[in-house]
Amino acid sequence: MKIWTSEHTFEHSWDTIVQAAWKKYPNPLNPAVIGTDVLDRKVDNKGVLKTHRLMTTQWGLPNWAKKILGQDENAYGSEHSEVDPKAKTMTLKSKNLTWCNLVTIDEKLVYATHPDDSSKTHLKQEAVVNIKGVPLSSYLENMITQNINNNAQKGREGLEWVVRKIKVEAETLQTEAASFTKDTFHTIHKVESLFNRDGSL
């Protein structure tokens, strides 16, 4: 069994990071996840948004490792998430559905407002990898754990990419709204001028 942990601070508010997290895939900087499907979504009586998604991924393992584990081209995972807007936490727990009779991979991510700076977001990630009943199990656990570490880095970069994209979209909308407002006032002024020259058209 291998245990992997990581912590990271985003220089963005929790609201921004959570918004970006929902728009994270597809992502050119984090291509391991190639598809997401929402299976269930609801808000409980405490106002917590609960979502169950199916994740389709490509781990990029070497062919010899795929043969040992019996992996197809794609791997699948089940992800349960909870967004608590009052506590300002977003918790994601995922479990692999591929090779589950040989390999268990349990991952947990928690996004929370940074305890020392409310303008930032703290991310804590954990993963537990356990392989049984196949040759080179310890070596494969190390390989998968390293893969998780690499994908975590790509995931953080991918989230930053989404944040930048959201900001560009917001700036574009503001510019378009300002232009529309300016054009509207200009048109109203022209119409008023026509009526006000001598009180008639």
C-alpha positions as CSV (number, residue, x, y, z in Angstrom):
1,M,0.0,0.0,0.0
2,K,1.2,3.5,-0.9
3,I,0.0,6.7,0.6
4,W,0.5,10.0,-1.2
5,T,-0.4,13.5,0.1
6,S,0.0,17.0,-1.2
7,E,-1.0,20.6,-0.3
8,H,-1.1,23.7,-2.5
9,T,-2.3,27.3,-2.2
10,F,-4.1,29.0,-5.0
11,E,-3.9,32.8,-5.2
12,H,-7.6,33.0,-5.9
13,S,-10.7,33.1,-3.7
14,W,-12.6,29.9,-2.9
15,D,-15.6,31.0,-5.0
16,T,-13.3,31.4,-8.0
17,I,-11.6,28.0,-7.6
18,V,-14.9,26.1,-7.1
19,Q,-16.4,27.8,-10.2
20,A,-13.2,26.8,-12.1
21,A,-13.3,23.2,-10.7
22,W,-16.7,22.6,-12.3
23,K,-15.4,23.8,-15.7
24,K,-12.1,22.0,-15.4
25,Y,-12.6,19.3,-18.1
26,P,-11.9,19.0,-21.0
27,N,-8.5,20.7,-20.3
28,P,-5.5,20.9,-22.6
29,L,-3.1,21.0,-19.6
30,N,-4.7,18.0,-17.8
31,P,-5.5,15.6,-20.6
32,A,-5.7,12.5,-18.4
33,V,-9.4,13.0,-17.8
34,I,-11.2,12.7,-21.2
35,G,-14.8,12.7,-20.0
36,T,-17.2,13.4,-17.1
37,D,-20.8,12.3,-16.8
38,V,-23.1,13.5,-14.0
39,L,-25.0,10.5,-12.6
40,D,-26.8,12.3,-9.8
41,R,-27.0,15.8,-8.3
42,K,-29.0,17.3,-5.4
43,V,-28.9,19.9,-2.7
44,D,-29.5,18.5,0.8
45,N,-31.5,20.2,3.6
46,K,-28.3,21.9,4.9
47,G,-27.7,23.6,1.5
48,V,-24.8,21.3,0.5
49,L,-24.6,20.5,-3.2
50,K,-23.9,16.7,-3.7
51,T,-22.8,15.4,-7.0
52,H,-22.0,11.9,-8.3
53,R,-19.9,11.8,-11.5
54,L,-18.4,9.0,-13.7
55,M,-14.9,10.0,-14.8
56,T,-13.3,8.5,-17.9
57,T,-9.5,8.7,-17.8
58,Q,-6.3,7.6,-19.6
59,W,-3.6,6.8,-17.2
60,G,-0.8,6.5,-19.7
61,L,0.6,3.3,-18.2
62,P,3.2,1.3,-20.2
63,N,1.8,-1.6,-22.2
64,W,3.4,-4.3,-19.9
65,A,1.7,-2.7,-16.9
66,K,-1.7,-2.7,-18.7
67,K,-1.3,-6.4,-19.5
68,I,-0.6,-7.2,-15.9
69,L,-3.6,-5.2,-14.6
70,G,-5.8,-6.1,-17.6
71,Q,-6.5,-2.4,-18.4
72,D,-8.3,-1.3,-21.5
73,E,-7.4,2.0,-23.2
74,N,-9.7,3.9,-20.8
75,A,-10.0,3.7,-17.1
76,Y,-13.1,4.7,-15.1
77,G,-13.7,6.2,-11.7
78,S,-16.6,7.1,-9.5
79,E,-16.4,10.6,-7.9
80,H,-18.6,11.9,-5.1
81,S,-18.4,15.6,-4.3
82,E,-19.9,18.0,-1.7
83,V,-19.9,21.7,-2.0
84,D,-20.7,23.5,1.3
85,P,-21.2,27.2,0.6
86,K,-21.5,28.1,4.3
87,A,-18.3,26.4,5.4
88,K,-16.7,27.2,2.1
89,T,-15.4,23.7,1.4
90,M,-15.5,21.5,-1.7
91,T,-14.7,17.9,-1.0
92,L,-14.2,15.3,-3.8
93,K,-13.7,11.6,-3.1
94,S,-13.0,9.2,-6.0
95,K,-12.5,5.5,-6.3
96,N,-11.4,3.6,-9.4
97,L,-13.8,1.2,-11.1
98,T,-11.2,-0.3,-13.4
99,W,-9.1,-3.2,-12.0
100,C,-11.1,-2.9,-8.7
101,N,-10.6,-6.7,-8.1
102,L,-6.8,-6.1,-8.2
103,V,-6.2,-2.4,-7.5
104,T,-7.9,0.0,-5.2
105,I,-7.2,3.8,-5.6
106,D,-9.0,6.1,-3.2
107,E,-8.4,9.8,-3.7
108,K,-9.6,12.8,-1.7
109,L,-9.4,16.5,-2.5
110,V,-10.5,19.3,-0.3
111,Y,-10.7,22.9,-1.4
112,A,-11.1,25.3,1.5
113,T,-10.7,29.0,2.2
114,H,-7.1,29.5,3.3
115,P,-6.9,29.8,7.1
116,D,-4.5,32.8,7.0
117,D,-5.8,34.6,4.0
118,S,-9.5,34.6,2.8
119,S,-8.5,35.8,-0.6
120,K,-6.7,32.5,-1.2
121,T,-7.7,28.8,-1.4
122,H,-6.0,25.9,0.2
123,L,-6.0,22.5,-1.5
124,K,-5.2,19.3,0.3
125,Q,-5.0,16.0,-1.7
126,E,-4.6,12.4,-0.5
127,A,-4.4,9.1,-2.4
128,V,-4.1,5.5,-1.2
129,V,-3.0,2.9,-3.7
130,N,-3.3,-0.8,-2.9
131,I,-2.5,-3.6,-5.3
132,K,-2.9,-7.3,-4.5
133,G,-2.6,-10.6,-6.4
134,V,-0.3,-9.5,-9.3
135,P,3.4,-9.6,-9.8
136,L,5.5,-6.5,-9.1
137,S,2.7,-5.1,-6.9
138,S,5.0,-2.7,-5.0
139,Y,6.6,-1.5,-8.1
140,L,3.2,-0.9,-9.7
141,E,2.0,0.9,-6.6
142,N,5.0,3.3,-6.9
143,M,4.3,3.8,-10.6
144,I,0.6,4.6,-10.1
145,T,1.4,6.9,-7.2
146,Q,3.9,8.8,-9.3
147,N,1.3,9.0,-12.0
148,I,-1.1,10.5,-9.5
149,N,1.6,13.0,-8.4
150,N,2.2,14.0,-12.1
151,N,-1.5,14.4,-12.8
152,A,-2.0,16.4,-9.6
153,Q,0.5,18.9,-10.9
154,K,-1.2,19.0,-14.3
155,G,-4.5,19.4,-12.5
156,R,-3.4,22.5,-10.6
157,E,-2.0,24.0,-13.8
158,G,-5.3,23.1,-15.6
159,L,-7.3,24.8,-12.9
160,E,-5.2,28.0,-13.3
161,W,-5.9,27.8,-17.0
162,V,-9.6,27.7,-16.4
163,V,-9.4,30.6,-13.9
164,R,-7.6,32.7,-16.6
165,K,-10.2,31.6,-19.2
166,I,-13.1,32.7,-16.9
167,K,-11.5,36.1,-16.3
168,V,-11.0,36.7,-20.0
169,E,-14.7,35.7,-20.6
170,A,-15.8,38.1,-17.8
171,E,-13.7,40.9,-19.2
172,T,-15.1,40.3,-22.7
173,L,-18.7,40.4,-21.4
174,Q,-18.0,43.6,-19.5
175,T,-16.5,45.2,-22.6
176,E,-19.5,44.1,-24.7
177,A,-22.0,45.4,-22.1
178,A,-20.2,48.7,-21.8
179,S,-20.2,49.0,-25.7
180,F,-23.9,48.1,-25.8
181,T,-24.8,50.6,-23.1
182,K,-22.8,53.4,-24.9
183,D,-24.5,52.6,-28.2
184,T,-27.9,52.6,-26.6
185,F,-27.4,55.9,-24.9
186,H,-26.1,57.4,-28.2
187,T,-29.2,56.1,-30.0
188,I,-31.5,57.5,-27.3
189,H,-29.7,60.9,-27.4
190,K,-30.1,61.0,-31.2
191,V,-33.8,60.3,-30.9
192,E,-34.3,62.9,-28.2
193,S,-32.4,65.4,-30.3
194,L,-34.8,64.9,-33.2
195,F,-37.8,65.5,-30.9
196,N,-36.3,68.5,-29.1
197,R,-35.2,70.7,-32.0
198,D,-38.5,72.5,-32.1
199,G,-40.8,70.2,-30.2
200,S,-41.7,68.1,-33.2
201,L,-40.1,65.7,-35.7
